[in-house]
């Protein structure tokens, strides 16, 4: 790869990713400082979420006992810890906070990867219909899992719904890419319109499943409406965590390729990037992470567009720093939103999708207006 700095090369190409960084100079020290700060903030938000709820829990006094318990070093309730506090922490809040962190990280990183792949800040799994496709795959197994798809459910076990959601998201992502890209150039206007159309189609198919579902299946399908982390448990965590962790561990290896792709596919190929392989791996990872997230949390929108764009405004477009920072800020934001969702109308619980939509929709409109020239709308 060329020794010319990314910001200078992106500025020459006219890419929206590089203009601001070129004006502001090298942001690598700032990016490292922001990532370090996000680590501290994310840990603080997790601790606050564990402690917050109808029952106040002395988290700092209980957490030292958790690693030994999880590793099998101890059984039952540790000495000096009340049964109530231990049960609430281990069975309710800890799985929920960990799952929220994983889902938030997965959605934010998926958004950053899609924006890098399509070279436009308006790409996001929720907005372009990938999450809807993943939801349809999960809905198929919820409704047909005890009938037509029973043999598959028996083989896949707890991974059946994430597996179905993954393929739903993968098929939608491939369709979007095929429709929105011509001659190596992706039209974000076509992408958004195709996403709306595919979202409507998958919504209609999900509606058909709702029509034929029984009462129990209807209650399960209701979960997909606005998204929620309610009901998080060890089984859901085990079904989604391996997929999301593999994705989060893999995307840093795509950073340099995504950086080169900001110059265009031809320039990236001249810099030694295997562009088609980069596309294939990126699409596969985004579909897997989005599918696993939708399978355990339902449709939670706007995390994938808000988080990467906020970070890009502050630390620049370098994916070496943007991807890990997106994972941390995405986890932090979703845990905070979930804490707000389960406390703002306590003892009831507000769907988390309402909070992310209230925060994300105005932000999306702001981005759309700023980038109007890029969309062609």
Beta strands, then each sheet from edge to edge (+ up, - down):
strand 1: 181-182
strand 2: 185-186
sheet 1: 1+ 2-
end
